[in-house]
Amino acid sequence: MLGIEGTAWAASAALYDGDDVVIETDAYEPDSGGIHPREAAEHMHDAIPRVVETVLEHAAETTDERPPIDAVAFSRGPGLGPCLRVVGTAARALAGTLEVPLVGVNHMVAHLEVGRHAADFDDPVCLNASGANAHLLAYRNGRYRVLGETMDTGVGNAIDKFTRHVGWSHPGGPKVEQAAKDGEYVDLPYVVKGMDFSFSGIMSAAKAAVDEGHAVEDVCFSLQEHIFAMLTEVAERALSLTGSDELVLGGGVGHNARLREMLETMCADRGAEFYAPEPRFLGDNAGMIAVLGAKMYAVGDTLEIPNSRVDPDFRPDQVPVTWRSDEPDRAVVGGQGVDDAEREGEGGNERDDENESETTIRGAEAVVTLEPEAGRVRKRRRPKRYRHPDLDARLRRERTTLEARLTSHARRAGVPTPVVRDVDRQEATLEFEYVGDDDLQKALTIDRVESVGRSLATIHEAGFVHGDPTTRNVRVDADRTYLIDFGLGYHSDHLEDYAMDLHVFDQSLVGTADDPEPLREALRAGYREAGDGAVLERLREIERRGRYVEKE
């Protein structure tokens, strides 16, 4: 399999024979600033023939077959249109000349699949952290679903914007990593909304901190501690949602040792496995295109030339995962922020033998003790070893306070929630009334989802958002649906924030339900009944953006 990559920086070609991968790459390096699409495309035009020729020469030397390849795979997107068109043209010309099939590969799915292939994992969650992208993917219902993503800029681009501000040349990531070795902690913004996240606020604050006289080494250190903790937190939440115990890292930012350390620590504490591919597969490279192309070719997933148009906005959840069609879906499991294995005693259940009615459950963020006979739930946010101690203490205190306050505010606004009975900010513990018979994800119905839509509209009218409305954070009984876990909530009067609240719940339906479309419509119907139609219009705008890819 000949693979060709050229979505932005890397003009790359690779050869994959089912065992070994040979990669030849010629990277674009701008004279100043970030990527310039026209210059990048010109680089692709000059470099692609050279790198392809190099790997074809290798193919000719290592096989007697003619032609020496069986198919040509190329990156169809996402990426910069001018670069993609150069690569697409080259791939079509090669496939036509060699009279072999053409395979169109989604660049982001390739990041996941090369890690899954090298790690020999069955069904991992994938964290993609690259220049223009940052998102979480997991397999369900024949596609890779986007569980969480950046709400503004890619993680690498965000770091580069900071380094350009301080006058450092591209690429900025390695320079930040080096400077951070001599830095000390400074508080910066930390923005996580469910499994989505945002970097714009922290970048503005980091630039301002340098302008105000903070040592650049301290700001670099703190940038890494905040940004990578955000990515690690949402990765842990995705593992909890899916019940997966495997995490794969992809993307060029994965070269950063501190990010890998955080992810490895988090997985070790959960009893999960973590895999980061070898460095040549982390950044943009044709090796991953060739590996996924071979899987697709093996099941006949090829393209006719008229249907091989590139797509700069090609989302991973648009790709039918034909090469895994015989595999069962992973069931999304759990309750109260835990999976069934943890609830039933496989590595996390701490049932009190003296009181069979009391069950302590380890979730993604907290330890929750359920006492249904006493009508009580106790919750304690656990320290996270992967986070800097100062940041960890701050988040645990803030989220405990917010959860208590916003749960009570929602109740006063008319939304069913548990009564808050006690809160200890310093110890990050809460005590609630026990509500509901189960979590919504185990009892999904049209009526219950409509009720969630009405509840979200009500709290938005009251001027705040839930922050993490998922099927795991709704409790249900025969008569009511209760919103719980407001720890990521905040006060806001912005349509964008309200629409993002809906987006988080909408994506949890996609990742939870076997047939999510009727439920997604029920969410919108419930919100329309009680809320502002402008929020639903903004939700449609968010969905049209395909926010996980930034064209810069």
ABEGO torsion letter per residue (X at the ends): XBBBBBABABBBBBBBAGABBBBBBBBBBBABEBBBAAAAAAAAAAAAAAAAAAAAAAAAAABABOBABABBBBBAOBEBAAAAAAAAAAAAAAAAAAGBBBBBBBAAAAAAAAAAAAAGBABBBBBBBBAABBBBBBBBGGBBBBABBBABBBAAAAAAAAAAAAGBBOBAAAAAAAAAAABBBBBBBBBBBEABBBAAAAAAAAAAAAAAGBBAAAAAAAAAAAAAAAAAAAAAAAAAAAGBABBBBBEAAAABAAAAAAAAAAAAAAGBBBBBBBAAAABBBAAAAAAAAAAAAAAGBBBBAAAABBBAABBAAABBBAAAAABBBBBBBEBGGBBAAAAAGBGGBBBBAABAABBBBBBAABBBBBBAAAGBBBBBBBBBAABBAAAAAAAAAAAAAAAAAAAAAAAAAGBBBBBBABBBAAAGBBBBBBBEABBAAABBBAAAAAAAAAAAAAAAAAGBBAGBBBAAABBBBAABBBBBGAAABBBBABAAAAAAAAAAAAAAAAAABABAAAAAAAAAAAAAAABBAAAAAAAAAAAAAGAABBBX
